[in-house]
């Protein structure tokens, strides 16, 4: 057993002996419901020098968190005014915490007046209350004071509002076998003792870069600490005498630097192949002639290889630098093959096993500009031993001649599309490749019209079902039926008929009172090749949404596919689920404008840990996994995806399949606790949600 595996075992054993601790849930993790007439509430970090994550609310706003509890829980926060509101000394607002119980009654748990003139309390009012076990929702509100007077203060903020569940277990450390923290601790002593770290050959083709940037690029390799490396340079027809002289000077000064010359420019693929031919390292790392490496880049890579010597490819996070300042941090997910086919996201720093790159034919001239994307697509046809190092190890410098600087190389986007088309053809995947925004592509599977699918749901509310079903009948894929569990047979049948669905497409069964059990029972009656599980009736908003979901659900290696789900007002309710601390985090929840920016206008799919609300899955996979587990209640689809990821295949979010669901997400604390206790050892850090992102929201915001 290797040192890092022994350390992981020790951590697991030690975790089992630790005392139980409370589960802390920042409200920003939970899906909110904002009253339509209220002003919008906004989450922020450090607003106006106020420390901590805060929820800002205008007067009249109501922020509601639907709950399901099995015991009383604590809620604490601090209510306060923004500094530039209280310094004017005028006006006041009243902040209120209330709950609604199962009987429908409302109870105020706390109320406080925040006065701008009360300069003795600029830090606001602390509150710590008990939320009763029968609470069905927790409400935060801000309103003007009942007494007359100046009302120039129209808002307040809630600082770090948090639910505390004392009956849950603590989050243990991330014990996945590819945890960089554990791996680097065990690998570093071996390097210090002169252990057998791999030689990494850094390949840098050079063709007339800015002289200062070339000097900095080479200098960043010379500055590498704690790694064995060689730098292979090729002068690919440089015309600048200053560049030529610099290359020769570096090669003469350091025996680890090898220089070869091309009398004329042959292009980046040919130049890289020349370097591949002279490299002697077990691994090659690609460095552009105008970029730089972080000082510990190669050491971090070596640590990971030391711990997992079977790896064939590694990639790290990167940033884009303009005039010495970071303008974008590209924080990446763990290996995501479905994403890679629509977005060459791995990019820099890329490190590859040299022999494997040579076996697949190196870099191809016809894909110049995207020659690395083409190579990676061919490489992933041969191996899945690919790891992500979630640290910024590469600095991509933006300037007029670089891809990072804009559309300097439009031919690269054309070449990447051809590379993806060739890749799916070699895999035997019938699909069309379309363009998205620069660098992104849309892979549209050609789905057999005879491929059968059953829409599976439990529903007693006929009107919401009728509205959703009207969209099902408009789908171009016609080989679908419905299996529905209900306690309201006549009304449900009438709603489906009103939507134009005939009886021969409908299977109706008696529903269990528990919705998760009812959905599980309905799925057991399905006989189609694929299941489309709906936790509530969902209306399709995009053309061919069912075809898009089936296209991915039907692919080898994919166990589940989900759409982006929107709320009635157009905001995103969920776009996949992450579990960065073992707690479900609904991605892009409560946002609107970031959707097209993040998903490239619906072109690029993303591998995620789970989807919820609507889930397409192959029926054989569903049956092999034992289906949904009703004990997880509303989180059963999330738990299914996690189990599938461990035993059956990947989960994919398909952003150009968009659906609308009217029902809010219920924050079921007992189910959250159960899920966290079972999965936190795996999801102490979500592989698809970079540890550099905020974990109190699924917003993909850098911490």
KOLSEKE-722193 format. One record per residue: x, y, z of N, C-alpha, C in turn. Coordinates in steps of 0.001 Angstrom, whole numbers, plus 500000, padded with zeros to 6 digits. Example, Ala and Ser with C-alpha at 12.3 -4.5 7.8 and 13.67 -1.06 7.14 Angstrom:
513190494310507800512300495500507800513200496700507800512850497750507080513670498940507140512900500030507870
// end
This chain:
500857498799500000500000500000500000500890501247500000500590502205499087501399503411499010501161504291500231502094505238500435502014506089501621500714506889501660500286507418500522499085508256500548497834507428500808497815506160500334496658505306500632496625504931502121497814504719502718497850504464504150497314505666504917497728506872504464497254508090505131495743508218504987495211507925503817493761507987503616493052507007504538493616505816504700493019504813505581492980505311507022494082505958507440494141506499508793493058507561509000492872508412507960491865509459508084490465508863508169490213507820507385488899507173507426488660506568508803489651505839509323489504505210510628489310506256511717490081507348511627489952508402512625488602509092512572488058509236511345486753509896511206485667509112511930485763507786511874484744506969512517484696507153514020485779507640514633485828507803516076485520509221516532485323510134515585485103511520515968483690511717516510483515512666517425482163512938517930481297513552516844479995513362517007479063513944516040479024515457516210478825516168515124478764517631515169477608518095514312477264519367514432476077519859513745476322520064512262475232520026511526475237520337510102474876521806509947475768522568509336475532523993509128475133524224507682473994524884507481473502525150506132473323526648505943474264527318505267474020528720504914472760528825504061471937529813504297470686529926503548470924530049502053472090530548501662472340530696500230472483529350499527472701528266500294472732526938499701471327526478499339470353526902500132468992526419499976468256527220498916467378526538498200466656527201497111465607528151497679465663529430497347464726530402497909463464530551497059462445531088497668461250531517496947461032532978497294461055533839496312460834535265496546459416535619496119458689536294496980457332536685496616457373537565495374456496537307494388456566538037493106456513539546493255455782540041494244455645541497494381456800542132495129457686541303495690458759541868496506459922542317495644460751543151496234461984543541495561462940542364495566463818542333494601464768541229494510465755541263495664466124540091496131467170539967497145468453539531496450469565540022496935470847539717496301471854539255497345472553538162497009473648537691497855474948538353497408475806538648498358477099539234498017478116538856499078479375539156498807480453538925499756481048540275500141481210540500501425481835541725501929481208542999501347479894543166501438479284544393500902479670545600501745480248546568501124480608547816501805481364547565503112482356546710503045483236546407504182482543545602505273481347545062505010480683544188505981481228542784505776481880542187506773482501540878506558481478539761506462481789538739505701480930537571505592479999537633504405479352536506504115478405536441503003477066536977503479476481537874502714475307538594503177474199538547502140472957538549502638471776538631501803471220540040501928471237540782500825470708542137500836469256542154500408468407542866501142466970542901500848466450544325500925465675544713499940464991545994499972463735545892500827463278547022501296462057547056502095460894546484501278460139545599501902459026544939501224459365543570500680460634543224500689461033541924500148460783540819501164460421539651500661460234538463501499461011537322500867461885536731501649462749535639501186462325534390501953461800533408501239461221532224501869462032530993501509462353530189502512463061528932502299462115527801502699461571527034501726460702525893502080461499524828502828460905524258503892461623523323504750460827522042504987461575520968505233461021519747505807461972519340506927461463519279508166462303518994509323461780517762510058462670517110510795462224516055511701462559516379513150463151517558513372463434518018514727463608519530514677463565520153515831463800521594515879465264521891515552465492523018514867466854523401514498467069524869514856468339525239515030468695526624515319468841527414514029468529528695514126468808529633513043469483530850513659470631531233513111471269532451513593471717533310512418471906534582512691472317535555511669472611536865512395472943537861511606473083539221512126472374540135511134471432540909511635470711541860510792471330543234510990471618543926509881472284545221510020472022546092508803472374547354508949472311548304507843473669548385507178473649548747505917474906549024505243475518550301505830476850550365505926477480551525506585477035552870506040476912552995504714476552554318504202475061554607504356474281553615504881472894553899505246472790554417506679473525553791507613473356554230508999474123555501509331475122555879508564475856557094508912475055558368508670473973558289507845473215559512507604472273559853508755472050558882509665471271559162510862469789559299510651469265558950509484467852559136509194467200557807508821466010557565509386465218556433508966465518555150509718464663554129509469464797552832510114464050551795509288464424550540509490463681549419508913463528548360509991462540547493509804462288546387510726462604545088510004463481544290510604463825542974510064463086541914510864462548540917510155461704539913510802462087538518510352462118537587511305462269536160511015460984535487511456460350534754510540459086534088510847459075532703510226458151531871510696457963530539510118456488530320509841456230529427508889454887528927508648454885527449508990453924527009509809453882525619510256453018524782509315452999523476509592452217522571508758450736522873508764450247523486509825448823523845509894448512525112509118449549525785508604449345527009507851449459528274508671449646528154509963449756529343510808451154529929510721451242531232510943452512531944510865452924532408512248454234532279512553454747532681513855456016533497513663456077534637514330457288535447514309458262534928515356459478534601514932460501534108515851461394535219516375461556536263515581462437537363515983462084538589515170462195539742515793461974541002515079462846542077515720463464542883514898464315543943515412464281545163514519464328546343515147464348547590514389465788548059514239466163548349513012467509548829512698467406550319512397467914551145513303467776552593513171469077553202512678468977554045511693470175554700511158470825555599512194470042556117513115470609556997514119471281556272515270471172554954515328471750554193516436473203553857516135474064554860516233475460554647515881476194553806516923475576553597518065476210552757519051476169551285518677475375550959517641475281549561517244475474549423515730476605549874515204476797549787513750476908548355513253477219547414514155477346546022513722476009545316513629474916546009513965473605545408513801473158544611515006472160543750514789471544542970515849471791541492515593472340540817516580472548539375516466471267538653516865470994537542516209469818536763516559470166535283516540469531534535517433469725533089517532468397532525518020467647531868517122466304531401517449466188529920517121465127529310517613464847527900517344463704527805516343463945527075515270462918526837514253462192525551514633460891525606514896460172524413515347460191523293514307460050522049514780460125520883513903459001520849512886457831521455513216456711521404512272456714522561511281457812523313511219457904524444510283457974523940508851457207524576507988457237524241506559457971525297505746458242526431506355459039527448505662459600528418506688460741528988506321461390530047507102461380531300506239460934532432506819460801533658506040461636534775506651462393535451505806463095536668506194462430537827505470462200538917506165461573540075505516462142541359506092462010542409505313462450543751505714461322544715505373460910545532506345459825546480506113460122547793506817459401548830506414459523550112507083458961550041508490459361550940509399458879550910510781457412551315510868456752550779511912455338551104512097455143552560512503456114553126513235455960554502513712456260555483512584455610556642512577455873557636511524457251558260511698457722558869510654459023559539510715459762559379509406461021559756509451461825559657508242462022558196507856461991557910506575462176556539506104463179556501504961464277557132505169465261557138504096465999555814503970465975554985505016466566553653504921465537552714504296465895552079503222464943551213502509465453549792502346466502549435503087467050548097502904467810547687504160468119546384504202468941545828505274469644544600504724470612544101505492471304542885505074471316541893506232471264540620505864471379539514506811472763538900506596473598538975507602474976538498507477475057537042507934475534536186507074475743534763507334474541534088507973473343534219507401472181533503507953472359531997507758472227531224508845472587529813508814471627528993509662471217527834509123470493526831509901471493525857510498471294525463511751472182524528512440471373523295512822471732522152512275471062520894512599472000520078513487471720519941514777472680519293515682472752517786515549471864517169514777471822515707514731472607515122513580473357515960512848474105515453511692475559515227512047476245514460511206477657514192511401478499515272510742479761515431511162480633516424510532481082515980509159481511516936508364482092516601507073483518516128507259483821514901506845485191514421506950486037514987505831487345514798505865488177515249504757487860514485503485488191515089502337488007514426501052488968513249500949488413512058500842489252510869500830489250510185499478488856510887498434488886510273497113490318509925496753490482508921495921491813508411495618492627509370494786491998510484494382492755511440493588492774512796494270492792512790495591492831514039496346494222514645496302494388515825495694495725516390495575496341516745496918495527517113497919496125517456499198496782516235499833496077515116499868496644513909500467497822513424499645497676513467498334498726512937497482500010513741497615499901515055497655501118515854497680501846515712499016501109515515500109501783515352501393502630514089501413502139513023500764502897511784500810504011511763499784503866512554498710504851512482497634506047513386497883505835514516498526506916515478498647508152514963499377508016514197500494509230513704501145510087512840500238509471512052499367510249511214498455511089512079497531510511513213497102511287514081496212512452514701496975512178515112498209513241515740498991514386514767499236514048513468499302515077512467499545515695511963498262515383512589497162515958512169495887515223511002495262513882510892495556513104509790495004512985509898493503512475508843492893512450508753491434511323509514490808511322510819490870510297511627490226510478511570488717509381511672487968509491511553486514510149512781485899510871512561484816511409513672484036510300514198483141510064515509483213509032516154482393509721517001481339509407516725480094509960517493478976508987518612478626509410519847478807508588521006478465508849521340476998507801521289476172507934521528474731507431522923474401508294523741473787507927525120473461508346525452472037507419525383471073507711525879469723507785527403469749508729527969469024508937529424469055508869529961467632507989530953467436507912531624466137507593533101466372508633533925466473508532535380466562507553535883467626507716535460468882506896536042469946507458537398470345506736538182471131507360539374471731508573538950472552509695539627472357510955539192472975510856539122474494510239540109475095510143540120476561509320538940477064508268538593476333507428537470476759508170536144476620508974536007475572509766534782475433510731534640476608511393535726476964512330535691478091511603535269479369510414535792479581509664535448480785509184534001480741508803533518479559508364532125479432509493531170479804510665531389479226511803530516479530512219530686480987512186531922481476512537532166482870511618531438483832510354531285483470509423530591484365509736529104484458510343528534483401510775527139483468512039527037484325512966527938484122514194527927484922513898528107486407512797528755486732512457529015488135511710527867488796511464526772488074510703525661488657511444525049489837510682524772490897511257524229492119510795522790492330511710521923492742511343520590493201510834519659492138511292519786490887510865518880489827512032518636488876512016517476488249513012517155487227512432517512485870513124518374485136512586518837483862513701519042482853513286519071481598514136519537480505513275520430479631513884521420479017513160522349478154513613522136476723512666521784475864512952521549474451512372522709473653513237523427472964512851524596472180513090524330470706512209524835469857512456524795468426512264526201467863513258526639467126513164527890466379512459527558465074511149527834465040510347527469463873510316528621462868511476528864462242511568529893461212511449531301461746512008531564462923511942532925463484512698533900462573512145535094462403512787536117461565513440537208462396513159537245463677513678538293464547515045537868465083516122538577464748517459538201465238517543538190466757516797539058467401516816539112468863516285537807469457515245537252468839514674535988469315515672534858469106516276534819467930517249533765467634518418533803468620518895534990468893520026535126469808519649534688471222518445535031471651518009534650472994517910533134473122517376532478472096517248531016472146518620530357472272519576530821471482520922530230471535521594530505472879521355531683473415521974532016474692521482531089475801520181530857475846519638529981476887520143528546476718520173528066475481520635526697475245522100526524475639522927527579475415524345527494475771524566527547477281523668528223477981523880528459479407523392527323480296522442526497479835521848525479480710521753524164479960522382523124480504522408521818479839521032521171479767520082521663480560518729521093480526517909521640479366518465522583478623517739523196477508518330522698476196517455522188475332517863521722474012517174522582472959517941523017471957517405523867470893517620523209469553516570523161468748516688522745467349516136523872466482516544523891465211516141524983464321515479524435463063514411525092462670513801524876461373514193526058460490514715525775459320515116526859458427513947527722458000512771527124457928511556527875457581510442527424458519509426528247458650508319527927459551507526526742459008507333525741459834506569524561459426505196524491460082504910525386460994503622525353461692503754524702463054502777524998463912502910524594465306502844523081465491502024522388464697501943520931464855503265520285464489503844520661463350505124520082462934506230520455463914506220521691464392507242522115465343507132521317466643505913521091467105505735520312468336506160518867468126505889518315466953506334516945466658507857516843466666508543517882466164510008517891466226510476517797467676509842518572468550510204518543469957509851517206470605508720516650470202508332515337470715509393514298470376510013514443469208511031513492468775512334513582469550512642514770470105513905514908470842513719514816472354512457514846472808512193514786474244512596513429474800513092513424476018513494512176476677512688511896477937511824512819478348511047512624479566509942511606479396509505511032480507508343510139480472507078510907480109507045512193480464505875513034480191506323514284479457505406514815478641505642516096477984504646517113478524505097518336478667504242519450479068504324520505477969503188521056477587503145522032476497503111523449477066504081524264476644504167525663477063504283526534475830503325527431475632503400528366474507504522529375474741505051529915473643506240530768473737505990532129474373504721532471474671504425533772475269503689533647476600503671532427477187503002532211478462504026531862479537503551531689480765504464531349481858503854530273482748504736529543483443504328528551484433504424529149485830503524528712486712503669529048488125504934528385488662505598528963489674506881528413490137506824526959490583505663526495491080505563525111491544504768524231490582504598524668489336503747523941488392504227522502488188505488522327487847505983520989487549506102520148488812506358520773489949506390520025491204505011519479491541503968520282491323502605519812491575502264518637490658502656518746489405502406517656488466503182516407488884504435516582489272505251515439489685504691514767490927504200515562491867503570514989493058502425514053492662501606514528491741500445513721491345500876512453490631501878512554489765502364511371489052503025510396490019503779510905490984504383510031491986503320509183492679502183509818492986501125509112493696500329508185492778500201508553491512499415507762490557500228507566489282501197506668489305502114506536488166501475505982486898500205505560486978499558505053485773498887506157484957498940507395485422498263508481484717498870508702483334497990508952482363498425509231480991498280510705480624497463511436481379497243512852481072496896513570482364497429514778482516497081515648483629496853517051483091495968517780483737495768519184483373495477519971484642495759521265484587495598522122485758494657523269485432494347524067486447493654525330486225494632526342485631494103527427485121494935528464484511494262529814484683494999530863484422494377532182484361494834532905483104494116533961482781494475534823481657494985536144482219496132536571481741496801537756482271496938538795481162496549540008481444496677541118480506497412542251481201498518542662480617499336543736481186499690543454482644500013542200482923500438541818484257499329541612485264498077541779484854496957541634485779496058540486485340495602539705486316494682538607486019493334539172485613492839538733484457491534539176484000490516538041484016490988536805484169490056535673484228490772534482484825490098533800485731490610532551486290489774531403485732490428530483485040489734529331484465489896528166485435488893527998486306488884526915487285488067525765486697488674524610486587488127523537485763487576522391486604486735521564485999486233520371486694487198519202486546486903518131487284487600516873487059487324516397485643488016515351485244487923514876483867486468514708483458486080515404482392484696515479481914484667515189480420484620513919480030484724513589478608483603514165477755482381514253478311481283514807477516481471516300477299481996516992478291482321518404478114483414518574477071484415517711477105485553517831476193485114517760474740484025517062474465483560516933473074482832518176472582482575519134473465481938520380473040482747521609473430483826521384474189484572522515474738485940521988475161486996522361474434488334521869474766488848522506476035488161522222477117488345522974478355489663522684479067490302521537478819491489521175479611492635522141479343492879522475478119493792523541477714495123523470478456495497524501479223496791524591479897496626524452481412497514523931482111498727523256481695498359521829481323498742521357480143498504519990479746499785519183479781499725518021480425500878517132480550500431515743480113501257515073479262500831513831478626501977512817478649501604511538478754502618510494478677503198510480477262504508510645477165505151510841475859504930509651474934505110508433475439504990507255474578503592507131473998502559507467474784501190507360474291500932508402473205501444509612473383501273510644472351501954510210471055503111509589471168503795509093469971503013507953469325502431507077470144501672505946469604500462506399468796499811507479469218498614507923468497498951508841467326500228509062467078500626509825465902500985511265466148501143511655467404501566513020467697500532514048467287501022515171466762500178516306466414500032516383464892498845516729464417498549516651462977498443518056462373499156518233461259499227519543460608497859520086460216496953519203459788495663519683459291494792520287460392495233520176461651494475520751462760495253521874463441496182522505462710496961523610463273496035524656463913496414525108465081495595526030465858494791525317466916494354524096466602493670523240467579494310521858467584495592521814467289496293520534467211496318519809468551496309520560469655496284519904470962494903519317471261493824519996470843492480519449471021492334518140470245492787518147469002492726516932468200493513515803468860494705516125469377495517515091470020494815514539471259494218515416472080493555514961473299492351514087472960491593514443471947490447513624471558490886512234471124492003512147470421492511510821470043493070510088471254493677510830472160494229510208473357493115509639474242492001510366474396490918509883475260490194508691474657490428508402473385489911507166472799490709505953473263491884506209473844492773505133474272492865504993475793492514506042476550492732505994477992491727506873478718491401506486479943490651507365480842491445507629482108492739507328482069493611507605483215494066509059483124493129509943483473493302511386483301492957512062484623493791512996485056493592513645486353493675515156486223492949515815487106492917517272487171493626517721488439494529518670488320495182519288489477494512520650489681493660520795490687492848522016490805493596523197491396494640523612490716495405524787491109495836525525489847495933526848489938496351527648488781497864527505488633498267526737487635499683526461487403500191527070486105499307527740485361499675528243484039499078529627483869499878530543483342499437531921483109499430532184481606498241532330481065498026532526479634497999534034479393498983534553478673499094536001478478498303536442477248497432537405477433496617537936476347497337539097475672497435539013474364497951540135473567497407539976472152497715540893471298497089540935469982497274539691469141498365538938469312498612537772468477498248536459469113497648536498470314497361535247471014495882534922470944495554533631471075494155533221471146493502533791472389494256533896473473493709534452474715493298535898474551493857536583473569493568537990473392492339538278472558491665537255472074490470537466471271490418536504470113489938536976468960489753536124467796490949536206466862492155536112467423493345536229466592493530535022465683492937533887466059493129532660465295491788531996465005490935532608464162489624531996463883489746530634463229490847530380462512491031529071461888491104527962462934491507528312464159491596527302465215490219526756465556489185527607465520487841527144465844487320526201464762487647526486463526487245525602462427487946524251462571489237524298462895489995523058463038489462522220464197489078522849465298488564522101466443487254521411466098486405522073465332485147521421464933485436520182464095486386520276463177486736519104462372487321517998463241488081518380464259488654517380465158487553516655465930486553517399466415485450516766467151484647515857466224484395516324464995483643515505464040484374514195463747485686514264463582486452513048463353486420512126464557486451512704465740486434511924466978485132511133467115483983511787466943482718511074467114482520510043466003483063510319464829482973509329463747483786508084464088484985508269464640485800507114465037485122506305466133484371506990467011483672506287468082482389505632467613481971505923466394480722505375465892479491506041466473479624507305466899478495508042467442477826508844466324476595508535465971475913509345464952475537510710465526476224511744465078475998513071465639476452514126464647475851515308464764476244516469463973476919517479464898477965518134464400478718519106465192478449520498464651477905521355465500477632522730465102478485523701465901478586524932465411479379525963466079478564526647467171479240526990468256478704527889469257479545529147469255479583529880470365480526530998470483481949530484470312482912531344469995484279530879469736484792529917470806485202528752470347485750527749471240484752526748471762483449526957471500482405526053471975481662525464470787481144524255470992480508523528469894479276522799470421478374522483469504477139521771469868477160520396469220477137519375470050477102518009469563475655517534469634475030517322468485473622516911468414473550515468467931473179514560468835473078513153468472471890512928467542472079512054466586470974511635465731470299510434466407469129510671466978468437509678467789467482508870466920467531507570467044466630506674466323465190507021466685464330507343465709462942507702466023462188506600466762462670505348466636461989504229467293462443504021468732463423504807469203463919504643470571462806505020471551462422504090472419461261504303473282461662504928474613460771505763475138460986506420476424459639506575477108459625506424478413458412506652479188458637507794480162457719508753480129457728509859481073457076509350482352457855509336483421457422508738484684457275509845485721456096509928486359455897510948487380454777510554488319454705511229489430453601511113490378452953512478490483451638512538490306450973513848490257449502513705490617449017514613491442447595514682491781446969516006491350447753516890490762447282518238490432447062518331488920445824518263488454445567518133487010445967519345486173445837520558486680446075521723485835447559521872485497448439521699486483449867521785486181450292520672485239449657519500485371449958518398484458449495518724483049448313519287482913447792519623481581448696520617480872449137521667481589449998522666480972451319522048480512451895521200481340453160520579480961452974519614479797451907518830479826451697517799478810451459518396477431450947519624477368450785520277476067452121520392475340453193520580476094454514520651475488455063519293475109454649518243475794455140516906475450454638516484474069453397516836473771452814516408472493453454517116471300454132518243471552454753518990470453456149518488470118456649517501470841458002517005470614458131516261469278459237516477468550459426515739467295459728514254467503460172513874468701460380512446468986459056511883469508458506510895468806457136510457469089457049509143469843458150508441470039458074507104470645458095507209472168457091507885472727457030508059474164455652507706474700455637507312475947454415507031476685454532507656478068453466507556478859453431508125480200453079507035481200453830506979482298453458506172483458453293507139484618452085507191485188451809508195486210451157507552487424451662507888488588451073507458489857450224508600490390448974508303490741448074509368491186447008508808492115446479509675492946445312509346493772444070510061493243444186510651492065443116511454491487442903511016490036442563509738489839442577509123488517441731509868487488440493510156487829439585510727486834440066512104486371440441512967487313440873514321486941442192514287486173443094513394486550444380513294485862444172512780484443443322511792484281443034511287482935442420512379482069441513513155482642440880514245481886441916515293481473442869515610482354443904516591482026444786516095480883445160514821480905445987514279479828445219514250478509443939513911478556443136513933477331443020515352476788442867516331477707442759517728477267444032518197476587445164517583476939446439517932476307446664517161475008445692516328474631445800515600473374446513514262473476446594513692474668447290512421474855446253511306474940446288510347474030445280509272474027445562508233475112444552507407475381444666506399476434445771505387476174446049505090474900447047504052474630448474504508474934448639505779475286449953506274475709450059506385477230449016506036477952448955506310479391448854505010480181449721504888481178449585503858482209449413504575483531448335504263484247448019504958485484447967503952486626448644504274487743448625503397488907448243504202490132447852503492491187447527504159492443448807504663493100448753505873493624449944506505494191450028506271495687451237506015496143451547506003497570451479507444498079451096507668499335451044509063499836452377509787499790453500509068499921454811509702499863455218509898498409455508511132497965455811511378496547456993510572496016458063510419496813459233509680496342458900508210496146458117507646497060457705506249496905456779506096495711455899507057495506454990507001494356455769507036493048456798507891492960457609507958491746458366506652491540458899506096492615459592504809492549458652503719492050457417503683492567456449502669492147456089502825490670455930504075490223455593504303488815456707503807487904457964504050488296459090503614487470459143502097487338458667501384488360458678499917488304457720499382487252456761500191486825455812499760485791456272500119484379457393500802484258457865501231482939458511500063482203458353500068480881458930499004480045459746499560478884459847500868478739460547501466477597462056501323477754462787501656476689464253501580476728464861502637477640464190503779477758464672504858478615463532505385479473463897505932480629462947506559481533463252508050481612462212508850481654462358510279481931461601510542483224462329510597484337461730510763485656461486512242485929460267512578486331459916513953486680459405513988488110459983514822488934459488514981490293458248515860490358458042516661489337456830517455489176456642517650487681455424517882487199455223518078485760456104519202485226456820518929484167457782519886483615457416520208482179457355521478481871457033521949480526458309522176479741458415521578478559459564521795477706459527523165477069460637523888477123460702525254476599461507525361475318462301524351475000463156524400473818462760523298472845463058523544471582462721522569470558463512521285470789462850520163470639463488518849470685464213518576471996463685519091473111464336518855474401464411517364474723463368516622474351463379515187474634464447514482473805464592514860472554465629514281471702467009514575472266467222515794472759468523516161473317468863515312474545467877515109475420468123514312476611468359512845476261467560512316475335467750510927474927469082510738474222469524511744473478470796511640472779471941511350473725471913511981474902472967511725475888472673510494476738471428510306477140471092509137477950471419507837477228471381507860475911471597506654475099473071506387474826473959507308475252475374507134474936476064506194475919476983505355475430477740504498476342478476505340477383478425504895478617479124505594479693478324506678480371477134507013479852476280508032480469475131507335481175474965507621482455473903507003483243472702507918483421472910509229483346471813510161483581472071511454482836470996512050482336471077513350481669469909514199482144470177515475482368469124516358482838469117517669482086467979518368482082467890519693481463468194520788482469468311521996481991468288523164482868466828523444483202466537523577484479465153523784484921464980525237485351463965525868484791463679527271485080462447527395485957462422528448486762461244528801487541460259529548486643459022529726487078458034530411486234458447531800485777459264532517486560459654533878486168460898533898485282461404532730484864462526532663483943463876532506484593463958532626485931465230532407486603465559530918486623466837530609486710467255529215486795466911528680488181466229527551488199465987526856489454467132525902489751467574525183488724468742524325488880469309523961487514470640523875487465471353523485486246472378522422486620471876521371487246472741520352487802472972520591489276473598519610489916473794519646491360475253519317491665475854520113492530477188519821493056477059519468494529478075518791495062478086518436496486479459518731497071479852520011497110481222520328497523481529519985498969480512519882499826480721519499501222479766518383501606479383517588500613478418516534500858476989517028500920476765518315500682475442518928500746475051519382499343473839519052498871473444519440497509473475520948497314474096521353496228474217522756495859473649522877494450472516523563494295471856523661493002472563524710492152473139524279491062474024525136490277473234526233489577473771527443489654473217528653489043471815528967489548471457528425490724470139528676491279469898530169491479468679530605491095468221531975491328468979532997490495469533532551489365470203533490488459469469533511487128469747534532486365469126534639485057470158534954483981470912536055484171471779536546483103472988535659482874473430534910483911474665534138483762474483532882482939473262532522482610473036531232481976473694531132480613473401532087479745473986532016478412475484532236478447475937533104479352477376533300479487478059532003479882477483531303480846478144530103481352478048528949480366476882528744479780476678527588478927476931527862477449477422529045477110477692529303475704476435529221474859475363529866475344474086529880474632473598528465474325473760527583475303473187526249475192473988525280474370475220525598474009475965524696473127476747523645473893477429524025474947478371523124475604477704522387476753477760521054476729477228520260477836478277520170478931477820519811480146478731519736481277478476518462482069479557517783482414479459516691483368479301517274484762478370516734485523478096517175486882477947515938487757477931516149489063477770515019489972476349514490489979475367515371489768473975514921489826473081515919489123471894515451488783470818516316488320469592515999489172468630516876489142467434516697489950466258517296489209465054516961489643463857517514489027463399516731487830464252516638486801463980515861485580465251515097485246465110513798485017466281512940484842465979511872483811466779511801482745466669510745481739467730509695482025467344508439481986468288507357482277467881506100481522468843505285481086468482504018480431467790503093481438466722502443481029466015501560481962466889500411482455467725499767481598468599498720482139469527499228483249470031500455483093470871501038484137470055501275485400468869501793485224467995502068486359467700500796487141467389499735486437467053498479487109468287497851487754469438497941487097470657497366487665471036498072488964470788499390489036471110500143490241470049500017491330468934499386491010467867499262491995466936500446492060467050501355491084466129502475490996466333503530492066465332504397492221465362505444493238465220504827494624465785505478495607465637505065496992464714506054497698463456505659497940462483506605498494462884507192499838463761506516500594464139507066501891464888508391501762465361508707500551466014509999500327465016511083499914463757510708499833462663511636499570462957512529498353462906513843498537463092514723497383464492514699496796465454514136497520466831514048497032467117512709496364466101511885496176466317510557495600466976510604494220466600511513493303467320511561492022468792511921492181469121512797493143470524513147493373471288511927493857470729511211494821471384510003495326471531508962494227470544508868493344470631507934492219471820508279491324472001509558491017473123509974490168474463509685490840474547509911492151475789509628492861476101508135492816475081507317493029475278505876492960475659505455491539475027506076490554475354505767489166476791506150488846477242507309489358478613507722489106479626506764489672479270506104490753480169505139491371480128503793490671478963503431490116478781502065489642478438501936488161477928503002487535477348502801486209477783503800485150478038505049485489478388505989484435478227507434484859478421508326483908478490509762484151477098510394484122477039511610484667475830512426484613476132513684483818475192514099482982475392515212482056474242516198482193474575517489482203473559518527482095473562519021480657472381519092480049472241519467478633471544520825478593472285521918478463471695523244478683470757523719477593470809523126476381469825523558475389468567522702475448468455521856476465467176521266476857466739522025478101465744522893477948465312523735479062463843523453479349463533523327480635462176523002481043461772523917482190460458524064482371459948524909483446459137524058484415459421524253485693458695523563486759458145524613487702456843524513488017456217525506488879456467525239490359456766524004490737456903523651492150458259524084492683458313524655493891459611525031494480460350523793494979461650523942495126462453522886495744462267522960497251461949521813497871461792521756499323463127521389499947463548522153500933464822521894501605464588520924502754464740519649502440464419518556503346465656518246504190465716518795505407466913518625506223467196517180506612466191516368506974466512514962507245467116514253506038466609514538504844467165513910503642468569514436503354468766515742503567470103516308503378471092515647504331470667515471505579471532514840506564471880513406506157470867512653505722471102511270505317472066511210504139471854512086503162472718512094501980474148512466502375474266513466503217475599513915503620476344512845504404475638512171505313476291511158506125476806510005505272476071509673504197476498508543503363477570508926502362477498510161501819478331510503500676479453511480500977479511512018502190480514513052502457481934512531502340482152511230502587483511510704502439483976510761500999483037510704500062483376510832498641483307512286498200482291513006498681482052514353498196482403515409499249483508515187499966484052516268500774484482517412499880484775517060498615485032518067497586484473517508496289483540518220495690482908517734494477483905517743493319484054516635492580485056516606491509484747517557490358483462517873490151483090518712489011482874520174489385482980520488490672482819521869491127484122522260491791484911523043491095486279523326491492486354523849492932487325523382493730487428523856495113487715525346495237488071526009494136488270527451494168486984528249494100485836527573493875484557528269493807483919528383495190483043529362495341482261529500496566481447528240496806481353527827498059480587526628498387479285526940499110478966528209499296477667528534499873476635528770498788477062528797497538476152528951496401476748528199495229475900527788494299476397527113493101476584528084491960477186529229492236477257530329491273478522530321490429479454529407490702480743529356490018481541530644490228481293531324491332482071532517491670483353532095492376484459532728492006485732532437492646485692532941494081486222532142494990486234532539496409487002533845496603
// end
